[in-house]
Amino acid sequence: MYSYEKLLLENKAWAAEKKSDDPEYFERLARLQTPEFLWIGCSDSRVPANEITGTQPGEIFVHRNVANLVVNTDVNLLAVLDFAVTHLKIKHVIVCGHYGCGGIKAATTRSDYKPVLNMWLRHVKDVMRLHREELGKIENEEQRDDRLVELNVQEQVNNLAKTTIIQRCWKKETRPDLHGWVYGLKDGIIKPVYEMKAGTPIDPLYKFEDL
Ligand SMILES: [Zn+2]
């Protein structure tokens, strides 16, 4: 059996178990999704949003990319954000990074990862430049990388607040709250590191006045 065939086999077993526990399960989920959360996480296979939060299908709307970045020219992310905020009316956006992130680690090196990854990781280098002073004081490399993971999450939450999608929603409603979390690969625990409640004042440079 090929490795991917096992996935299809496991899927059949999973579907049968769900249906035997709750015969209406799929019909109900197929009718609509009303998730309360948008999860912007790292693509790392060790950080599955539903599993580590004990949530079920239908509860979290998910976008994942390398190093959980919020890039304001990323049409993919912006479409997910717009759909989640404007149409699904989600209440919380969670940016969840993780300690030991390969993308973050790669950005701290001076290696050439070839054009596309270099482009992507540049955004993490920008976070390093913004927080150069604080990071420069941390001598231990692992601790410095861990702090960079936290600061990266913080900056991605700030990036969310800079979008018209979030600002327009904040102007009309008291949602969504923005959360920055970091997951520990070594202990499985999520640590909240940053938060912006709906309506939190932002740097005027990024504020749109005529929304
Ligand atoms: Zn990662």
py3Dmol code that shows the C-alpha trace and the ligand (Angstrom):
import py3Dmol

protein = """\
ATOM      1  CA  MET A   1       0.000   0.000   0.000  1.00  0.00           C
ATOM      2  CA  TYR A   2       1.250   3.496  -0.836  1.00  0.00           C
ATOM      3  CA  SER A   3       1.505   5.889   2.104  1.00  0.00           C
ATOM      4  CA  TYR A   4      -1.194   8.160   0.676  1.00  0.00           C
ATOM      5  CA  GLU A   5      -3.611   5.231   0.342  1.00  0.00           C
ATOM      6  CA  LYS A   6      -3.465   4.833   4.105  1.00  0.00           C
ATOM      7  CA  LEU A   7      -4.825   8.381   4.412  1.00  0.00           C
ATOM      8  CA  LEU A   8      -7.870   7.462   2.333  1.00  0.00           C
ATOM      9  CA  LEU A   9      -8.417   4.305   4.343  1.00  0.00           C
ATOM     10  CA  GLU A  10      -8.126   6.178   7.640  1.00  0.00           C
ATOM     11  CA  ASN A  11     -10.546   8.775   6.290  1.00  0.00           C
ATOM     12  CA  LYS A  12     -13.214   6.107   5.664  1.00  0.00           C
ATOM     13  CA  ALA A  13     -12.773   4.762   9.181  1.00  0.00           C
ATOM     14  CA  TRP A  14     -12.991   8.274  10.651  1.00  0.00           C
ATOM     15  CA  ALA A  15     -16.154   9.127   8.690  1.00  0.00           C
ATOM     16  CA  ALA A  16     -17.809   5.866   9.755  1.00  0.00           C
ATOM     17  CA  GLU A  17     -16.965   6.487  13.413  1.00  0.00           C
ATOM     18  CA  LYS A  18     -18.269  10.060  13.333  1.00  0.00           C
ATOM     19  CA  LYS A  19     -21.483   8.891  11.726  1.00  0.00           C
ATOM     20  CA  SER A  20     -22.012   6.092  14.210  1.00  0.00           C
ATOM     21  CA  ASP A  21     -21.492   8.515  17.131  1.00  0.00           C
ATOM     22  CA  ASP A  22     -23.823  11.102  15.613  1.00  0.00           C
ATOM     23  CA  PRO A  23     -25.887  10.085  12.555  1.00  0.00           C
ATOM     24  CA  GLU A  24     -26.704  13.744  11.718  1.00  0.00           C
ATOM     25  CA  TYR A  25     -23.064  14.914  12.007  1.00  0.00           C
ATOM     26  CA  PHE A  26     -22.220  15.431   8.334  1.00  0.00           C
ATOM     27  CA  GLU A  27     -25.660  16.671   7.264  1.00  0.00           C
ATOM     28  CA  ARG A  28     -25.519  19.327   9.969  1.00  0.00           C
ATOM     29  CA  LEU A  29     -21.974  20.471   9.122  1.00  0.00           C
ATOM     30  CA  ALA A  30     -22.681  20.447   5.393  1.00  0.00           C
ATOM     31  CA  ARG A  31     -25.552  22.916   5.843  1.00  0.00           C
ATOM     32  CA  LEU A  32     -23.451  25.710   7.333  1.00  0.00           C
ATOM     33  CA  GLN A  33     -20.283  26.667   9.184  1.00  0.00           C
ATOM     34  CA  THR A  34     -20.381  29.249  11.973  1.00  0.00           C
ATOM     35  CA  PRO A  35     -16.831  29.345  13.317  1.00  0.00           C
ATOM     36  CA  GLU A  36     -16.043  31.895  16.010  1.00  0.00           C
ATOM     37  CA  PHE A  37     -12.313  31.887  15.322  1.00  0.00           C
ATOM     38  CA  LEU A  38      -9.915  32.574  12.470  1.00  0.00           C
ATOM     39  CA  TRP A  39      -6.576  30.843  12.984  1.00  0.00           C
ATOM     40  CA  ILE A  40      -3.496  32.136  11.187  1.00  0.00           C
ATOM     41  CA  GLY A  41      -0.829  29.574  11.938  1.00  0.00           C
ATOM     42  CA  CYS A  42       2.422  28.119  10.662  1.00  0.00           C
ATOM     43  CA  SER A  43       2.292  25.394   8.004  1.00  0.00           C
ATOM     44  CA  ASP A  44       4.454  23.210  10.278  1.00  0.00           C
ATOM     45  CA  SER A  45       2.864  19.745  10.447  1.00  0.00           C
ATOM     46  CA  ARG A  46       3.362  19.641  14.215  1.00  0.00           C
ATOM     47  CA  VAL A  47       0.952  22.518  14.899  1.00  0.00           C
ATOM     48  CA  PRO A  48      -2.535  21.368  13.823  1.00  0.00           C
ATOM     49  CA  ALA A  49      -5.056  24.034  14.883  1.00  0.00           C
ATOM     50  CA  ASN A  50      -7.988  21.762  15.766  1.00  0.00           C
ATOM     51  CA  GLU A  51      -6.016  19.089  17.547  1.00  0.00           C
ATOM     52  CA  ILE A  52      -4.040  21.348  19.900  1.00  0.00           C
ATOM     53  CA  THR A  53      -7.116  23.393  20.833  1.00  0.00           C
ATOM     54  CA  GLY A  54      -9.465  20.444  21.253  1.00  0.00           C
ATOM     55  CA  THR A  55     -11.841  21.847  18.649  1.00  0.00           C
ATOM     56  CA  GLN A  56     -13.946  20.086  16.046  1.00  0.00           C
ATOM     57  CA  PRO A  57     -14.553  20.636  12.330  1.00  0.00           C
ATOM     58  CA  GLY A  58     -16.719  23.744  11.970  1.00  0.00           C
ATOM     59  CA  GLU A  59     -15.191  25.616  14.908  1.00  0.00           C
ATOM     60  CA  ILE A  60     -12.053  27.245  13.452  1.00  0.00           C
ATOM     61  CA  PHE A  61     -11.528  28.879  10.054  1.00  0.00           C
ATOM     62  CA  VAL A  62      -7.885  28.267   9.161  1.00  0.00           C
ATOM     63  CA  HIS A  63      -5.120  29.890   7.150  1.00  0.00           C
ATOM     64  CA  ARG A  64      -1.562  28.620   7.421  1.00  0.00           C
ATOM     65  CA  ASN A  65       1.711  29.685   5.841  1.00  0.00           C
ATOM     66  CA  VAL A  66       5.427  29.493   6.584  1.00  0.00           C
ATOM     67  CA  ALA A  67       6.116  31.375   9.859  1.00  0.00           C
ATOM     68  CA  ASN A  68       2.460  32.539  10.220  1.00  0.00           C
ATOM     69  CA  LEU A  69       2.950  35.851   8.449  1.00  0.00           C
ATOM     70  CA  VAL A  70       0.373  38.553   7.740  1.00  0.00           C
ATOM     71  CA  VAL A  71       1.662  40.196   4.576  1.00  0.00           C
ATOM     72  CA  ASN A  72      -0.416  43.058   3.242  1.00  0.00           C
ATOM     73  CA  THR A  73       0.104  42.069  -0.394  1.00  0.00           C
ATOM     74  CA  ASP A  74      -0.807  38.420   0.201  1.00  0.00           C
ATOM     75  CA  VAL A  75      -4.093  38.047  -1.675  1.00  0.00           C
ATOM     76  CA  ASN A  76      -4.570  34.551  -0.296  1.00  0.00           C
ATOM     77  CA  LEU A  77      -4.412  35.668   3.327  1.00  0.00           C
ATOM     78  CA  LEU A  78      -6.461  38.812   2.685  1.00  0.00           C
ATOM     79  CA  ALA A  79      -9.229  36.827   0.989  1.00  0.00           C
ATOM     80  CA  VAL A  80      -9.355  34.452   3.966  1.00  0.00           C
ATOM     81  CA  LEU A  81      -9.375  37.388   6.398  1.00  0.00           C
ATOM     82  CA  ASP A  82     -12.074  39.265   4.491  1.00  0.00           C
ATOM     83  CA  PHE A  83     -14.296  36.220   4.195  1.00  0.00           C
ATOM     84  CA  ALA A  84     -13.846  35.336   7.864  1.00  0.00           C
ATOM     85  CA  VAL A  85     -14.376  38.850   9.220  1.00  0.00           C
ATOM     86  CA  THR A  86     -16.935  40.289   6.801  1.00  0.00           C
ATOM     87  CA  HIS A  87     -18.991  37.224   5.931  1.00  0.00           C
ATOM     88  CA  LEU A  88     -18.500  34.604   8.662  1.00  0.00           C
ATOM     89  CA  LYS A  89     -18.436  37.404  11.244  1.00  0.00           C
ATOM     90  CA  ILE A  90     -15.814  35.667  13.352  1.00  0.00           C
ATOM     91  CA  LYS A  91     -15.165  37.126  16.804  1.00  0.00           C
ATOM     92  CA  HIS A  92     -11.476  36.340  17.302  1.00  0.00           C
ATOM     93  CA  VAL A  93      -8.464  36.249  15.004  1.00  0.00           C
ATOM     94  CA  ILE A  94      -5.605  34.221  16.414  1.00  0.00           C
ATOM     95  CA  VAL A  95      -2.075  34.421  15.035  1.00  0.00           C
ATOM     96  CA  CYS A  96      -0.334  31.356  16.438  1.00  0.00           C
ATOM     97  CA  GLY A  97       3.413  30.907  16.037  1.00  0.00           C
ATOM     98  CA  HIS A  98       5.477  28.187  17.622  1.00  0.00           C
ATOM     99  CA  TYR A  99       8.839  27.879  19.306  1.00  0.00           C
ATOM    100  CA  GLY A 100      11.373  26.003  17.196  1.00  0.00           C
ATOM    101  CA  CYS A 101       9.898  27.415  13.962  1.00  0.00           C
ATOM    102  CA  GLY A 102      12.071  26.477  10.975  1.00  0.00           C
ATOM    103  CA  GLY A 103      10.940  29.530   9.012  1.00  0.00           C
ATOM    104  CA  ILE A 104      11.941  31.901  11.797  1.00  0.00           C
ATOM    105  CA  LYS A 105      15.245  30.103  12.273  1.00  0.00           C
ATOM    106  CA  ALA A 106      16.008  30.291   8.544  1.00  0.00           C
ATOM    107  CA  ALA A 107      15.369  34.037   8.556  1.00  0.00           C
ATOM    108  CA  THR A 108      18.020  34.534  11.245  1.00  0.00           C
ATOM    109  CA  THR A 109      20.724  33.087   8.983  1.00  0.00           C
ATOM    110  CA  ARG A 110      22.413  34.723   6.025  1.00  0.00           C
ATOM    111  CA  SER A 111      21.816  31.732   3.773  1.00  0.00           C
ATOM    112  CA  ASP A 112      20.400  32.148   0.291  1.00  0.00           C
ATOM    113  CA  TYR A 113      17.191  30.067   0.214  1.00  0.00           C
ATOM    114  CA  LYS A 114      16.601  31.097  -3.432  1.00  0.00           C
ATOM    115  CA  PRO A 115      14.165  33.752  -4.631  1.00  0.00           C
ATOM    116  CA  VAL A 116      10.759  32.749  -3.338  1.00  0.00           C
ATOM    117  CA  LEU A 117      11.777  31.761   0.195  1.00  0.00           C
ATOM    118  CA  ASN A 118      14.130  34.745   0.403  1.00  0.00           C
ATOM    119  CA  MET A 119      11.172  36.999  -0.452  1.00  0.00           C
ATOM    120  CA  TRP A 120       8.968  35.386   2.143  1.00  0.00           C
ATOM    121  CA  LEU A 121      11.540  35.297   4.934  1.00  0.00           C
ATOM    122  CA  ARG A 122      12.445  38.945   4.370  1.00  0.00           C
ATOM    123  CA  HIS A 123       9.308  39.788   6.364  1.00  0.00           C
ATOM    124  CA  VAL A 124      10.806  38.041   9.404  1.00  0.00           C
ATOM    125  CA  LYS A 125      14.080  39.918   8.943  1.00  0.00           C
ATOM    126  CA  ASP A 126      12.035  43.146   9.047  1.00  0.00           C
ATOM    127  CA  VAL A 127      10.684  42.057  12.447  1.00  0.00           C
ATOM    128  CA  MET A 128      14.277  41.463  13.578  1.00  0.00           C
ATOM    129  CA  ARG A 129      15.257  44.954  12.453  1.00  0.00           C
ATOM    130  CA  LEU A 130      12.293  46.517  14.291  1.00  0.00           C
ATOM    131  CA  HIS A 131      13.320  44.777  17.519  1.00  0.00           C
ATOM    132  CA  ARG A 132      17.069  44.730  16.958  1.00  0.00           C
ATOM    133  CA  GLU A 133      17.850  46.359  20.311  1.00  0.00           C
ATOM    134  CA  GLU A 134      15.876  43.916  22.447  1.00  0.00           C
ATOM    135  CA  LEU A 135      17.020  40.859  20.498  1.00  0.00           C
ATOM    136  CA  GLY A 136      20.636  42.045  20.569  1.00  0.00           C
ATOM    137  CA  LYS A 137      20.646  41.879  24.363  1.00  0.00           C
ATOM    138  CA  ILE A 138      19.779  38.171  24.441  1.00  0.00           C
ATOM    139  CA  GLU A 139      23.015  36.201  24.301  1.00  0.00           C
ATOM    140  CA  ASN A 140      21.609  32.675  24.284  1.00  0.00           C
ATOM    141  CA  GLU A 141      20.719  31.765  20.705  1.00  0.00           C
ATOM    142  CA  GLU A 142      17.737  29.554  21.543  1.00  0.00           C
ATOM    143  CA  GLN A 143      16.281  32.191  23.864  1.00  0.00           C
ATOM    144  CA  ARG A 144      16.812  34.853  21.195  1.00  0.00           C
ATOM    145  CA  ASP A 145      15.029  32.734  18.584  1.00  0.00           C
ATOM    146  CA  ASP A 146      12.176  32.071  21.045  1.00  0.00           C
ATOM    147  CA  ARG A 147      11.785  35.793  21.635  1.00  0.00           C
ATOM    148  CA  LEU A 148      11.831  36.431  17.901  1.00  0.00           C
ATOM    149  CA  VAL A 149       8.980  33.930  17.516  1.00  0.00           C
ATOM    150  CA  GLU A 150       6.985  35.975  20.079  1.00  0.00           C
ATOM    151  CA  LEU A 151       7.851  39.327  18.500  1.00  0.00           C
ATOM    152  CA  ASN A 152       6.965  37.973  15.060  1.00  0.00           C
ATOM    153  CA  VAL A 153       3.502  37.008  16.317  1.00  0.00           C
ATOM    154  CA  GLN A 154       3.151  40.475  17.861  1.00  0.00           C
ATOM    155  CA  GLU A 155       4.043  42.197  14.586  1.00  0.00           C
ATOM    156  CA  GLN A 156       1.689  39.990  12.578  1.00  0.00           C
ATOM    157  CA  VAL A 157      -1.141  40.960  14.935  1.00  0.00           C
ATOM    158  CA  ASN A 158      -0.183  44.611  14.365  1.00  0.00           C
ATOM    159  CA  ASN A 159      -0.230  43.914  10.626  1.00  0.00           C
ATOM    160  CA  LEU A 160      -3.801  42.661  10.938  1.00  0.00           C
ATOM    161  CA  ALA A 161      -4.827  45.922  12.628  1.00  0.00           C
ATOM    162  CA  LYS A 162      -3.283  47.878   9.747  1.00  0.00           C
ATOM    163  CA  THR A 163      -5.693  46.355   7.198  1.00  0.00           C
ATOM    164  CA  THR A 164      -8.885  48.109   6.100  1.00  0.00           C
ATOM    165  CA  ILE A 165     -10.671  44.794   6.651  1.00  0.00           C
ATOM    166  CA  ILE A 166     -10.051  44.935  10.404  1.00  0.00           C
ATOM    167  CA  GLN A 167     -10.325  48.720  10.712  1.00  0.00           C
ATOM    168  CA  ARG A 168     -13.666  48.810   8.890  1.00  0.00           C
ATOM    169  CA  CYS A 169     -15.071  46.118  11.163  1.00  0.00           C
ATOM    170  CA  TRP A 170     -13.747  47.819  14.303  1.00  0.00           C
ATOM    171  CA  LYS A 171     -15.435  51.054  13.230  1.00  0.00           C
ATOM    172  CA  LYS A 172     -18.866  49.422  13.090  1.00  0.00           C
ATOM    173  CA  GLU A 173     -18.661  46.616  15.634  1.00  0.00           C
ATOM    174  CA  THR A 174     -16.838  45.502  18.748  1.00  0.00           C
ATOM    175  CA  ARG A 175     -15.154  42.591  17.016  1.00  0.00           C
ATOM    176  CA  PRO A 176     -12.883  40.899  16.188  1.00  0.00           C
ATOM    177  CA  ASP A 177     -10.359  40.763  19.000  1.00  0.00           C
ATOM    178  CA  LEU A 178      -6.844  39.961  17.782  1.00  0.00           C
ATOM    179  CA  HIS A 179      -4.694  37.478  19.663  1.00  0.00           C
ATOM    180  CA  GLY A 180      -1.006  36.559  19.404  1.00  0.00           C
ATOM    181  CA  TRP A 181      -0.187  33.105  20.709  1.00  0.00           C
ATOM    182  CA  VAL A 182       2.880  30.866  20.691  1.00  0.00           C
ATOM    183  CA  TYR A 183       2.691  27.075  20.834  1.00  0.00           C
ATOM    184  CA  GLY A 184       5.428  25.076  22.521  1.00  0.00           C
ATOM    185  CA  LEU A 185       6.507  22.015  20.552  1.00  0.00           C
ATOM    186  CA  LYS A 186       8.200  20.641  23.671  1.00  0.00           C
ATOM    187  CA  ASP A 187       5.224  20.761  26.029  1.00  0.00           C
ATOM    188  CA  GLY A 188       2.161  21.291  23.828  1.00  0.00           C
ATOM    189  CA  ILE A 189       1.172  24.430  25.731  1.00  0.00           C
ATOM    190  CA  ILE A 190      -0.044  27.600  24.025  1.00  0.00           C
ATOM    191  CA  LYS A 191       1.214  30.840  25.563  1.00  0.00           C
ATOM    192  CA  PRO A 192      -0.704  34.070  24.883  1.00  0.00           C
ATOM    193  CA  VAL A 193       1.918  36.769  24.214  1.00  0.00           C
ATOM    194  CA  TYR A 194       0.037  39.704  22.702  1.00  0.00           C
ATOM    195  CA  GLU A 195      -3.510  40.982  22.350  1.00  0.00           C
ATOM    196  CA  MET A 196      -5.400  43.783  20.624  1.00  0.00           C
ATOM    197  CA  LYS A 197      -9.029  44.042  21.667  1.00  0.00           C
ATOM    198  CA  ALA A 198     -11.399  45.368  19.016  1.00  0.00           C
ATOM    199  CA  GLY A 199     -11.017  49.140  18.793  1.00  0.00           C
ATOM    200  CA  THR A 200      -7.496  49.298  20.247  1.00  0.00           C
ATOM    201  CA  PRO A 201      -5.869  52.548  19.034  1.00  0.00           C
ATOM    202  CA  ILE A 202      -3.192  51.957  16.422  1.00  0.00           C
ATOM    203  CA  ASP A 203      -0.284  54.004  15.106  1.00  0.00           C
ATOM    204  CA  PRO A 204      -1.968  56.964  13.272  1.00  0.00           C
ATOM    205  CA  LEU A 205       0.367  56.353  10.351  1.00  0.00           C
ATOM    206  CA  TYR A 206      -1.612  53.225   9.509  1.00  0.00           C
ATOM    207  CA  LYS A 207      -5.091  54.459  10.400  1.00  0.00           C
ATOM    208  CA  PHE A 208      -7.621  55.061   7.619  1.00  0.00           C
ATOM    209  CA  GLU A 209      -9.816  58.037   8.468  1.00  0.00           C
ATOM    210  CA  ASP A 210     -12.316  57.845   5.651  1.00  0.00           C
ATOM    211  CA  LEU A 211     -13.525  54.236   5.824  1.00  0.00           C
TER     212      LEU A 211
END
"""
ligand_1 = """\
1
ZN
Zn 6.908 27.208 11.836
"""
view = py3Dmol.view(width=600, height=400)
view.addModel(protein, "pdb")
view.setStyle({"model": 0}, {"cartoon": {"style": "trace"}})
view.addModel(ligand_1, "xyz")
view.setStyle({"model": 1}, {"stick": {}})
view.zoomTo()
view.show()
